[in-house]
Amino acid sequence: MLQKFDERNKNIKVWVKDGLYSRDKAKVSVFDSVVQGGDAVWEGLRVYPAGIFLLDRHLNRLFESAKALAFTDIPDIAFIKNALKETLDANNMQKDTHIRLTLTRGEKITSGMDPRLNQAGSCLIILPEWKPPVYDNDHGITVFTSTIRRNNPSFLDSKIHHNNLLNNIQAKIQSNVAGKDAALMLDYFGFAAELNGTNIFMVKGDKVYTPFASACLHGITRGLILELCQKNNIHIEERNISLTELYNADEVFCTGTMGELTPIVEIDGRNTKNSTGYQMLNKLITLFEATKQNHCIPLN
Ligand code: PMP
């Protein structure tokens, strides 16, 4: 297991709906929509001394997800930013912190799917934890291709960052059984979509490729890597990528708030070729680190 309990998180304070509660008292109702149907949207945020990384883009994705799900009570940016500030201040957290920010459709008057049963307003949850990047970026991770396909927009649009995570959790269970760090999920047609919690990239020669964002989450880190490539004249292309191409790529890596940029060293028992000594990945990590400060948004 990649993550362990961190003693520093024993007494954290968590924002639930309208105020801060200690970890043991931070709870939602059994009538809350997230309990009833995974009916919530969320963002993972990372805190640096200069602020929250790409907060504007994360909040934009949260608002777009909530709109797509027809949430009627969406708190405004000022409310969320103020709640984030109060939460981080109360925990004295300015770095090495990951925030799980969730917006549920709120409490229902009785159990059921119908959003008209939601008459108490939405519920914002800000869960901050001491959590350095989860993956070991020096040694990389191993992955196993799951038989569970990533949703495409015909079923549940991956452009909605929702809490109905069973699609990815089933894939993660398969990778656990296989003894690997993460699951590689294919799209409906059998092309690579993403890992169960991060986006995937491959390098062939001097070119970088990543799957279309039709079945994968349109990751914020993924988006920044696309931009960094474009700005620095690195050939980047979104396209269908088959497993055979991944097995024979020069470099394969994944991106996400959870682990930043992480080499993938093995796919389905094949060592990834890495004929370049991760030259491209290291170049992208350098560009990413150089731009990090500029993309941190302070909360004042
Ligand atoms: N894919 C999935 C399925 C995810 O849950 C996440 C993180 N929430 C990502 C990719 C990475 O996205 P981001 O770069 O926005 O953290």
Residues whose N, C-alpha, C, O or C-beta is under 5 A from the ligand:
A	BS01	PMP	G44 E194 L195 N196 G197 T198 N199 L217 G219 I220 T221 R222 T255 G256 T257 M258
